[in-house]
């Protein structure tokens, strides 16, 4: 990610995952933090990030 638009794209896609109630994306580190109402499969989050055009690394 290189800009605020990138952050917004990732945040919006992750927010669409069922159960997600809050998303924070750190441009500097590339970290994404979520709050959810129930446990969420990390694969669903990775897929959402992929739809925004990025890949997940650990």
PDB file of N, H, CA, C and O in Angstrom:
ATOM      1  N   UNK A   1       0.845  -1.163   0.000  1.00  0.00           N
ATOM      2  CA  UNK A   1       0.000   0.000   0.000  1.00  0.00           C
ATOM      3  C   UNK A   1       0.895   1.231   0.000  1.00  0.00           C
ATOM      4  O   UNK A   1       1.931   1.281   0.664  1.00  0.00           O
ATOM      5  N   UNK A   2       0.465   2.203  -0.754  1.00  0.00           N
ATOM      6  H   UNK A   2      -0.377   2.163  -1.293  1.00  0.00           H
ATOM      7  CA  UNK A   2       1.296   3.404  -0.876  1.00  0.00           C
ATOM      8  C   UNK A   2       0.590   4.703  -0.532  1.00  0.00           C
ATOM      9  O   UNK A   2       1.227   5.756  -0.484  1.00  0.00           O
ATOM     10  N   UNK A   3      -0.729   4.651  -0.288  1.00  0.00           N
ATOM     11  H   UNK A   3      -1.246   3.796  -0.327  1.00  0.00           H
ATOM     12  CA  UNK A   3      -1.439   5.911  -0.037  1.00  0.00           C
ATOM     13  C   UNK A   3      -2.741   5.676   0.727  1.00  0.00           C
ATOM     14  O   UNK A   3      -3.131   4.541   1.002  1.00  0.00           O
ATOM     15  N   UNK A   4      -3.386   6.766   1.054  1.00  0.00           N
ATOM     16  H   UNK A   4      -3.069   7.688   0.831  1.00  0.00           H
ATOM     17  CA  UNK A   4      -4.646   6.689   1.768  1.00  0.00           C
ATOM     18  C   UNK A   4      -5.744   5.994   0.985  1.00  0.00           C
ATOM     19  O   UNK A   4      -6.619   5.355   1.570  1.00  0.00           O
ATOM     20  N   UNK A   5      -5.702   6.115  -0.325  1.00  0.00           N
ATOM     21  H   UNK A   5      -4.992   6.634  -0.799  1.00  0.00           H
ATOM     22  CA  UNK A   5      -6.709   5.422  -1.157  1.00  0.00           C
ATOM     23  C   UNK A   5      -6.551   3.909  -1.030  1.00  0.00           C
ATOM     24  O   UNK A   5      -7.541   3.178  -1.017  1.00  0.00           O
ATOM     25  N   UNK A   6      -5.326   3.449  -0.937  1.00  0.00           N
ATOM     26  H   UNK A   6      -4.522   4.044  -0.948  1.00  0.00           H
ATOM     27  CA  UNK A   6      -5.066   2.020  -0.749  1.00  0.00           C
ATOM     28  C   UNK A   6      -5.666   1.553   0.570  1.00  0.00           C
ATOM     29  O   UNK A   6      -6.324   0.514   0.629  1.00  0.00           O
ATOM     30  N   UNK A   7      -5.436   2.321   1.618  1.00  0.00           N
ATOM     31  H   UNK A   7      -4.902   3.165   1.570  1.00  0.00           H
ATOM     32  CA  UNK A   7      -5.976   2.006   2.941  1.00  0.00           C
ATOM     33  C   UNK A   7      -7.496   1.932   2.879  1.00  0.00           C
ATOM     34  O   UNK A   7      -8.097   1.002   3.418  1.00  0.00           O
ATOM     35  N   UNK A   8      -8.110   2.891   2.234  1.00  0.00           N
ATOM     36  H   UNK A   8      -7.622   3.646   1.796  1.00  0.00           H
ATOM     37  CA  UNK A   8      -9.562   2.925   2.125  1.00  0.00           C
ATOM     38  C   UNK A   8     -10.084   1.714   1.368  1.00  0.00           C
ATOM     39  O   UNK A   8     -11.097   1.133   1.760  1.00  0.00           O
ATOM     40  N   UNK A   9      -9.418   1.326   0.302  1.00  0.00           N
ATOM     41  H   UNK A   9      -8.595   1.798  -0.016  1.00  0.00           H
ATOM     42  CA  UNK A   9      -9.846   0.157  -0.479  1.00  0.00           C
ATOM     43  C   UNK A   9      -9.828  -1.110   0.366  1.00  0.00           C
ATOM     44  O   UNK A   9     -10.779  -1.892   0.353  1.00  0.00           O
ATOM     45  N   UNK A  10      -8.742  -1.302   1.097  1.00  0.00           N
ATOM     46  H   UNK A  10      -7.969  -0.667   1.107  1.00  0.00           H
ATOM     47  CA  UNK A  10      -8.629  -2.488   1.957  1.00  0.00           C
ATOM     48  C   UNK A  10      -9.698  -2.438   3.040  1.00  0.00           C
ATOM     49  O   UNK A  10     -10.391  -3.427   3.277  1.00  0.00           O
ATOM     50  N   UNK A  11      -9.834  -1.298   3.695  1.00  0.00           N
ATOM     51  H   UNK A  11      -9.271  -0.494   3.503  1.00  0.00           H
ATOM     52  CA  UNK A  11     -10.802  -1.170   4.790  1.00  0.00           C
ATOM     53  C   UNK A  11     -12.214  -1.479   4.303  1.00  0.00           C
ATOM     54  O   UNK A  11     -12.947  -2.216   4.962  1.00  0.00           O
ATOM     55  N   UNK A  12     -12.599  -0.929   3.169  1.00  0.00           N
ATOM     56  H   UNK A  12     -12.003  -0.329   2.633  1.00  0.00           H
ATOM     57  CA  UNK A  12     -13.954  -1.142   2.653  1.00  0.00           C
ATOM     58  C   UNK A  12     -14.221  -2.608   2.324  1.00  0.00           C
ATOM     59  O   UNK A  12     -15.308  -3.115   2.603  1.00  0.00           O
ATOM     60  N   UNK A  13     -13.258  -3.285   1.742  1.00  0.00           N
ATOM     61  H   UNK A  13     -12.375  -2.874   1.514  1.00  0.00           H
ATOM     62  CA  UNK A  13     -13.450  -4.702   1.414  1.00  0.00           C
ATOM     63  C   UNK A  13     -13.555  -5.545   2.679  1.00  0.00           C
ATOM     64  O   UNK A  13     -14.405  -6.430   2.768  1.00  0.00           O
ATOM     65  N   UNK A  14     -12.702  -5.275   3.650  1.00  0.00           N
ATOM     66  H   UNK A  14     -12.011  -4.555   3.578  1.00  0.00           H
ATOM     67  CA  UNK A  14     -12.736  -6.060   4.892  1.00  0.00           C
ATOM     68  C   UNK A  14     -14.031  -5.778   5.657  1.00  0.00           C
ATOM     69  O   UNK A  14     -14.586  -6.687   6.275  1.00  0.00           O
ATOM     70  N   UNK A  15     -14.516  -4.553   5.629  1.00  0.00           N
ATOM     71  H   UNK A  15     -14.065  -3.815   5.128  1.00  0.00           H
ATOM     72  CA  UNK A  15     -15.773  -4.219   6.300  1.00  0.00           C
ATOM     73  C   UNK A  15     -16.953  -4.999   5.732  1.00  0.00           C
ATOM     74  O   UNK A  15     -17.962  -5.171   6.415  1.00  0.00           O
ATOM     75  N   UNK A  16     -16.845  -5.465   4.513  1.00  0.00           N
ATOM     76  H   UNK A  16     -16.025  -5.325   3.958  1.00  0.00           H
ATOM     77  CA  UNK A  16     -17.934  -6.207   3.876  1.00  0.00           C
ATOM     78  C   UNK A  16     -18.042  -7.653   4.379  1.00  0.00           C
ATOM     79  O   UNK A  16     -19.046  -8.321   4.130  1.00  0.00           O
ATOM     80  N   UNK A  17     -17.015  -8.133   5.082  1.00  0.00           N
ATOM     81  H   UNK A  17     -16.200  -7.590   5.283  1.00  0.00           H
ATOM     82  CA  UNK A  17     -17.035  -9.502   5.604  1.00  0.00           C
ATOM     83  C   UNK A  17     -18.057  -9.577   6.742  1.00  0.00           C
ATOM     84  O   UNK A  17     -18.036  -8.757   7.660  1.00  0.00           O
ATOM     85  N   UNK A  18     -18.937 -10.551   6.673  1.00  0.00           N
ATOM     86  H   UNK A  18     -18.954 -11.217   5.927  1.00  0.00           H
ATOM     87  CA  UNK A  18     -19.981 -10.719   7.681  1.00  0.00           C
ATOM     88  C   UNK A  18     -19.377 -10.878   9.072  1.00  0.00           C
ATOM     89  O   UNK A  18     -18.484 -11.697   9.289  1.00  0.00           O
ATOM     90  N   UNK A  19     -19.879 -10.083  10.002  1.00  0.00           N
ATOM     91  H   UNK A  19     -20.605  -9.418   9.826  1.00  0.00           H
ATOM     92  CA  UNK A  19     -19.422 -10.143  11.386  1.00  0.00           C
ATOM     93  C   UNK A  19     -18.399  -9.093  11.750  1.00  0.00           C
ATOM     94  O   UNK A  19     -18.189  -8.819  12.932  1.00  0.00           O
ATOM     95  N   UNK A  20     -17.754  -8.493  10.752  1.00  0.00           N
ATOM     96  H   UNK A  20     -17.925  -8.715   9.792  1.00  0.00           H
ATOM     97  CA  UNK A  20     -16.754  -7.450  11.030  1.00  0.00           C
ATOM     98  C   UNK A  20     -17.484  -6.172  11.426  1.00  0.00           C
ATOM     99  O   UNK A  20     -18.395  -5.722  10.732  1.00  0.00           O
ATOM    100  N   UNK A  21     -17.065  -5.586  12.568  1.00  0.00           N
ATOM    101  H   UNK A  21     -16.325  -5.952  13.133  1.00  0.00           H
ATOM    102  CA  UNK A  21     -17.702  -4.348  13.021  1.00  0.00           C
ATOM    103  C   UNK A  21     -16.755  -3.158  13.009  1.00  0.00           C
ATOM    104  O   UNK A  21     -17.204  -2.013  13.056  1.00  0.00           O
ATOM    105  N   UNK A  22     -15.443  -3.412  12.948  1.00  0.00           N
ATOM    106  H   UNK A  22     -15.078  -4.343  12.910  1.00  0.00           H
ATOM    107  CA  UNK A  22     -14.472  -2.317  12.874  1.00  0.00           C
ATOM    108  C   UNK A  22     -13.204  -2.812  12.198  1.00  0.00           C
ATOM    109  O   UNK A  22     -12.791  -3.957  12.380  1.00  0.00           O
ATOM    110  N   UNK A  23     -12.589  -1.923  11.410  1.00  0.00           N
ATOM    111  H   UNK A  23     -12.924  -0.993  11.263  1.00  0.00           H
ATOM    112  CA  UNK A  23     -11.349  -2.252  10.696  1.00  0.00           C
ATOM    113  C   UNK A  23     -10.386  -1.082  10.850  1.00  0.00           C
ATOM    114  O   UNK A  23     -10.771   0.075  10.683  1.00  0.00           O
ATOM    115  N   UNK A  24      -9.138  -1.389  11.170  1.00  0.00           N
ATOM    116  H   UNK A  24      -8.826  -2.329  11.306  1.00  0.00           H
ATOM    117  CA  UNK A  24      -8.080  -0.380  11.207  1.00  0.00           C
ATOM    118  C   UNK A  24      -6.953  -0.866  10.300  1.00  0.00           C
ATOM    119  O   UNK A  24      -6.497  -2.003  10.416  1.00  0.00           O
ATOM    120  N   UNK A  25      -6.512  -0.001   9.404  1.00  0.00           N
ATOM    121  H   UNK A  25      -6.883   0.923   9.309  1.00  0.00           H
ATOM    122  CA  UNK A  25      -5.434  -0.331   8.470  1.00  0.00           C
ATOM    123  C   UNK A  25      -4.312   0.668   8.700  1.00  0.00           C
ATOM    124  O   UNK A  25      -4.524   1.879   8.640  1.00  0.00           O
ATOM    125  N   UNK A  26      -3.111   0.152   8.965  1.00  0.00           N
ATOM    126  H   UNK A  26      -2.938  -0.832   9.014  1.00  0.00           H
ATOM    127  CA  UNK A  26      -1.946   0.997   9.203  1.00  0.00           C
ATOM    128  C   UNK A  26      -1.123   1.076   7.923  1.00  0.00           C
ATOM    129  O   UNK A  26      -0.534   0.081   7.501  1.00  0.00           O
ATOM    130  N   UNK A  27      -1.079   2.243   7.309  1.00  0.00           N
ATOM    131  H   UNK A  27      -1.557   3.051   7.652  1.00  0.00           H
ATOM    132  CA  UNK A  27      -0.353   2.413   6.045  1.00  0.00           C
ATOM    133  C   UNK A  27       1.138   2.130   6.220  1.00  0.00           C
ATOM    134  O   UNK A  27       1.751   1.509   5.353  1.00  0.00           O
ATOM    135  N   UNK A  28       1.719   2.572   7.314  1.00  0.00           N
ATOM    136  H   UNK A  28       1.220   3.076   8.018  1.00  0.00           H
ATOM    137  CA  UNK A  28       3.155   2.411   7.533  1.00  0.00           C
ATOM    138  C   UNK A  28       3.604   0.971   7.648  1.00  0.00           C
ATOM    139  O   UNK A  28       4.634   0.590   7.093  1.00  0.00           O
ATOM    140  N   UNK A  29       2.834   0.167   8.365  1.00  0.00           N
ATOM    141  H   UNK A  29       1.996   0.476   8.816  1.00  0.00           H
ATOM    142  CA  UNK A  29       3.229  -1.229   8.581  1.00  0.00           C
ATOM    143  C   UNK A  29       2.497  -2.202   7.668  1.00  0.00           C
ATOM    144  O   UNK A  29       2.939  -3.333   7.468  1.00  0.00           O
ATOM    145  N   UNK A  30       1.374  -1.754   7.117  1.00  0.00           N
ATOM    146  H   UNK A  30       1.015  -0.835   7.279  1.00  0.00           H
ATOM    147  CA  UNK A  30       0.563  -2.644   6.294  1.00  0.00           C
ATOM    148  C   UNK A  30      -0.319  -3.568   7.120  1.00  0.00           C
ATOM    149  O   UNK A  30      -0.957  -4.466   6.571  1.00  0.00           O
ATOM    150  N   UNK A  31      -0.362  -3.360   8.425  1.00  0.00           N
ATOM    151  H   UNK A  31       0.157  -2.630   8.871  1.00  0.00           H
ATOM    152  CA  UNK A  31      -1.156  -4.222   9.302  1.00  0.00           C
ATOM    153  C   UNK A  31      -2.640  -3.870   9.214  1.00  0.00           C
ATOM    154  O   UNK A  31      -3.020  -2.708   9.066  1.00  0.00           O
ATOM    155  N   UNK A  32      -3.452  -4.902   9.308  1.00  0.00           N
ATOM    156  H   UNK A  32      -3.143  -5.845   9.427  1.00  0.00           H
ATOM    157  CA  UNK A  32      -4.902  -4.740   9.338  1.00  0.00           C
ATOM    158  C   UNK A  32      -5.402  -5.374  10.631  1.00  0.00           C
ATOM    159  O   UNK A  32      -5.117  -6.539  10.909  1.00  0.00           O
ATOM    160  N   UNK A  33      -6.138  -4.613  11.410  1.00  0.00           N
ATOM    161  H   UNK A  33      -6.370  -3.667  11.184  1.00  0.00           H
ATOM    162  CA  UNK A  33      -6.744  -5.116  12.646  1.00  0.00           C
ATOM    163  C   UNK A  33      -8.251  -5.052  12.490  1.00  0.00           C
ATOM    164  O   UNK A  33      -8.793  -4.105  11.920  1.00  0.00           O
ATOM    165  N   UNK A  34      -8.922  -6.083  13.008  1.00  0.00           N
ATOM    166  H   UNK A  34      -8.482  -6.853  13.471  1.00  0.00           H
ATOM    167  CA  UNK A  34     -10.377  -6.087  12.917  1.00  0.00           C
ATOM    168  C   UNK A  34     -10.999  -6.361  14.273  1.00  0.00           C
ATOM    169  O   UNK A  34     -10.383  -6.969  15.149  1.00  0.00           O
ATOM    170  N   UNK A  35     -12.227  -5.901  14.429  1.00  0.00           N
ATOM    171  H   UNK A  35     -12.728  -5.407  13.718  1.00  0.00           H
ATOM    172  CA  UNK A  35     -13.093  -6.288  15.538  1.00  0.00           C
ATOM    173  C   UNK A  35     -14.275  -6.979  14.900  1.00  0.00           C
ATOM    174  O   UNK A  35     -14.751  -6.577  13.838  1.00  0.00           O
ATOM    175  N   UNK A  36     -14.749  -8.035  15.566  1.00  0.00           N
ATOM    176  H   UNK A  36     -14.362  -8.362  16.428  1.00  0.00           H
ATOM    177  CA  UNK A  36     -15.880  -8.760  15.003  1.00  0.00           C
ATOM    178  C   UNK A  36     -16.812  -9.228  16.107  1.00  0.00           C
ATOM    179  O   UNK A  36     -16.440  -9.307  17.278  1.00  0.00           O
ATOM    180  N   UNK A  37     -18.023  -9.534  15.700  1.00  0.00           N
ATOM    181  H   UNK A  37     -18.325  -9.471  14.749  1.00  0.00           H
ATOM    182  CA  UNK A  37     -19.019 -10.020  16.641  1.00  0.00           C
ATOM    183  C   UNK A  37     -18.859 -11.505  16.903  1.00  0.00           C
ATOM    184  O   UNK A  37     -19.322 -12.006  17.927  1.00  0.00           O
ATOM    185  N   UNK A  38     -18.212 -12.212  15.994  1.00  0.00           N
ATOM    186  H   UNK A  38     -17.835 -11.804  15.162  1.00  0.00           H
ATOM    187  CA  UNK A  38     -17.973 -13.651  16.110  1.00  0.00           C
ATOM    188  C   UNK A  38     -16.591 -13.957  15.556  1.00  0.00           C
ATOM    189  O   UNK A  38     -16.027 -13.132  14.838  1.00  0.00           O
ATOM    190  N   UNK A  39     -16.026 -15.129  15.871  1.00  0.00           N
ATOM    191  H   UNK A  39     -16.485 -15.799  16.455  1.00  0.00           H
ATOM    192  CA  UNK A  39     -14.758 -15.505  15.244  1.00  0.00           C
ATOM    193  C   UNK A  39     -14.914 -15.545  13.724  1.00  0.00           C
ATOM    194  O   UNK A  39     -15.931 -16.003  13.203  1.00  0.00           O
ATOM    195  N   UNK A  40     -13.900 -15.062  13.030  1.00  0.00           N
ATOM    196  H   UNK A  40     -13.074 -14.689  13.453  1.00  0.00           H
ATOM    197  CA  UNK A  40     -13.939 -15.019  11.567  1.00  0.00           C
ATOM    198  C   UNK A  40     -12.750 -15.793  11.014  1.00  0.00           C
ATOM    199  O   UNK A  40     -11.624 -15.651  11.490  1.00  0.00           O
ATOM    200  N   UNK A  41     -13.012 -16.600  10.019  1.00  0.00           N
ATOM    201  H   UNK A  41     -13.927 -16.715   9.631  1.00  0.00           H
ATOM    202  CA  UNK A  41     -11.962 -17.362   9.350  1.00  0.00           C
ATOM    203  C   UNK A  41     -10.971 -16.380   8.731  1.00  0.00           C
ATOM    204  O   UNK A  41     -11.365 -15.521   7.943  1.00  0.00           O
ATOM    205  N   UNK A  42      -9.692 -16.496   9.079  1.00  0.00           N
ATOM    206  H   UNK A  42      -9.371 -17.194   9.720  1.00  0.00           H
ATOM    207  CA  UNK A  42      -8.698 -15.590   8.499  1.00  0.00           C
ATOM    208  C   UNK A  42      -8.675 -15.618   6.969  1.00  0.00           C
ATOM    209  O   UNK A  42      -8.297 -14.635   6.331  1.00  0.00           O
ATOM    210  N   UNK A  43      -9.078 -16.740   6.390  1.00  0.00           N
ATOM    211  H   UNK A  43      -9.385 -17.538   6.908  1.00  0.00           H
ATOM    212  CA  UNK A  43      -9.139 -16.836   4.936  1.00  0.00           C
ATOM    213  C   UNK A  43     -10.135 -15.866   4.328  1.00  0.00           C
ATOM    214  O   UNK A  43      -9.928 -15.376   3.217  1.00  0.00           O
ATOM    215  N   UNK A  44     -11.215 -15.585   5.047  1.00  0.00           N
ATOM    216  H   UNK A  44     -11.383 -15.983   5.949  1.00  0.00           H
ATOM    217  CA  UNK A  44     -12.191 -14.614   4.551  1.00  0.00           C
ATOM    218  C   UNK A  44     -11.601 -13.212   4.532  1.00  0.00           C
ATOM    219  O   UNK A  44     -11.870 -12.430   3.621  1.00  0.00           O
ATOM    220  N   UNK A  45     -10.805 -12.901   5.532  1.00  0.00           N
ATOM    221  H   UNK A  45     -10.587 -13.537   6.272  1.00  0.00           H
ATOM    222  CA  UNK A  45     -10.154 -11.590   5.584  1.00  0.00           C
ATOM    223  C   UNK A  45      -9.112 -11.500   4.470  1.00  0.00           C
ATOM    224  O   UNK A  45      -9.016 -10.483   3.783  1.00  0.00           O
ATOM    225  N   UNK A  46      -8.335 -12.567   4.294  1.00  0.00           N
ATOM    226  H   UNK A  46      -8.412 -13.393   4.852  1.00  0.00           H
ATOM    227  CA  UNK A  46      -7.326 -12.579   3.234  1.00  0.00           C
ATOM    228  C   UNK A  46      -7.982 -12.425   1.858  1.00  0.00           C
ATOM    229  O   UNK A  46      -7.449 -11.734   0.990  1.00  0.00           O
ATOM    230  N   UNK A  47      -9.126 -13.061   1.661  1.00  0.00           N
ATOM    231  H   UNK A  47      -9.559 -13.622   2.366  1.00  0.00           H
ATOM    232  CA  UNK A  47      -9.838 -12.934   0.387  1.00  0.00           C
ATOM    233  C   UNK A  47     -10.314 -11.504   0.158  1.00  0.00           C
ATOM    234  O   UNK A  47     -10.236 -10.987  -0.956  1.00  0.00           O
ATOM    235  N   UNK A  48     -10.805 -10.872   1.216  1.00  0.00           N
ATOM    236  H   UNK A  48     -10.868 -11.293   2.122  1.00  0.00           H
ATOM    237  CA  UNK A  48     -11.263  -9.485   1.098  1.00  0.00           C
ATOM    238  C   UNK A  48     -10.095  -8.568   0.741  1.00  0.00           C
ATOM    239  O   UNK A  48     -10.230  -7.673  -0.095  1.00  0.00           O
ATOM    240  N   UNK A  49      -8.965  -8.795   1.372  1.00  0.00           N
ATOM    241  H   UNK A  49      -8.855  -9.522   2.051  1.00  0.00           H
ATOM    242  CA  UNK A  49      -7.775  -7.994   1.060  1.00  0.00           C
ATOM    243  C   UNK A  49      -7.348  -8.244  -0.386  1.00  0.00           C
ATOM    244  O   UNK A  49      -6.922  -7.323  -1.082  1.00  0.00           O
ATOM    245  N   UNK A  50      -7.465  -9.483  -0.826  1.00  0.00           N
ATOM    246  H   UNK A  50      -7.811 -10.231  -0.260  1.00  0.00           H
ATOM    247  CA  UNK A  50      -7.160  -9.816  -2.221  1.00  0.00           C
ATOM    248  C   UNK A  50      -8.066  -9.091  -3.198  1.00  0.00           C
ATOM    249  O   UNK A  50      -7.614  -8.651  -4.254  1.00  0.00           O
ATOM    250  N   UNK A  51      -9.348  -8.962  -2.854  1.00  0.00           N
ATOM    251  H   UNK A  51      -9.715  -9.320  -1.995  1.00  0.00           H
ATOM    252  CA  UNK A  51     -10.280  -8.234  -3.727  1.00  0.00           C
ATOM    253  C   UNK A  51      -9.897  -6.761  -3.842  1.00  0.00           C
ATOM    254  O   UNK A  51     -10.215  -6.105  -4.834  1.00  0.00           O
ATOM    255  N   UNK A  52      -9.213  -6.249  -2.825  1.00  0.00           N
ATOM    256  H   UNK A  52      -8.954  -6.782  -2.019  1.00  0.00           H
ATOM    257  CA  UNK A  52      -8.751  -4.855  -2.868  1.00  0.00           C
ATOM    258  C   UNK A  52      -7.453  -4.741  -3.672  1.00  0.00           C
ATOM    259  O   UNK A  52      -6.977  -3.633  -3.919  1.00  0.00           O
ATOM    260  N   UNK A  53      -6.880  -5.869  -4.078  1.00  0.00           N
ATOM    261  H   UNK A  53      -7.266  -6.769  -3.877  1.00  0.00           H
ATOM    262  CA  UNK A  53      -5.689  -5.849  -4.915  1.00  0.00           C
ATOM    263  C   UNK A  53      -4.379  -6.095  -4.182  1.00  0.00           C
ATOM    264  O   UNK A  53      -3.305  -5.790  -4.701  1.00  0.00           O
ATOM    265  N   UNK A  54      -4.467  -6.647  -2.970  1.00  0.00           N
ATOM    266  H   UNK A  54      -5.339  -6.894  -2.548  1.00  0.00           H
ATOM    267  CA  UNK A  54      -3.265  -6.868  -2.160  1.00  0.00           C
ATOM    268  C   UNK A  54      -3.197  -8.304  -1.707  1.00  0.00           C
ATOM    269  O   UNK A  54      -4.195  -9.022  -1.764  1.00  0.00           O
ATOM    270  N   UNK A  55      -2.025  -8.735  -1.255  1.00  0.00           N
ATOM    271  H   UNK A  55      -1.215  -8.152  -1.209  1.00  0.00           H
ATOM    272  CA  UNK A  55      -1.850 -10.086  -0.724  1.00  0.00           C
ATOM    273  C   UNK A  55      -1.488  -9.998   0.753  1.00  0.00           C
ATOM    274  O   UNK A  55      -0.915  -9.013   1.218  1.00  0.00           O
ATOM    275  N   UNK A  56      -1.838 -11.050   1.467  1.00  0.00           N
ATOM    276  H   UNK A  56      -2.303 -11.850   1.089  1.00  0.00           H
ATOM    277  CA  UNK A  56      -1.555 -11.119   2.900  1.00  0.00           C
ATOM    278  C   UNK A  56      -0.236 -11.857   3.108  1.00  0.00           C
ATOM    279  O   UNK A  56      -0.007 -12.924   2.538  1.00  0.00           O
ATOM    280  N   UNK A  57       0.613 -11.274   3.924  1.00  0.00           N
ATOM    281  H   UNK A  57       0.426 -10.407   4.387  1.00  0.00           H
ATOM    282  CA  UNK A  57       1.849 -11.937   4.347  1.00  0.00           C
ATOM    283  C   UNK A  57       1.834 -11.981   5.862  1.00  0.00           C
ATOM    284  O   UNK A  57       1.187 -11.161   6.513  1.00  0.00           O
ATOM    285  N   UNK A  58       2.543 -12.930   6.409  1.00  0.00           N
ATOM    286  H   UNK A  58       3.069 -13.596   5.880  1.00  0.00           H
ATOM    287  CA  UNK A  58       2.557 -13.049   7.866  1.00  0.00           C
ATOM    288  C   UNK A  58       3.844 -12.577   8.456  1.00  0.00           C
ATOM    289  O   UNK A  58       4.014 -12.612   9.674  1.00  0.00           O
TER     290      UNK A  58
END
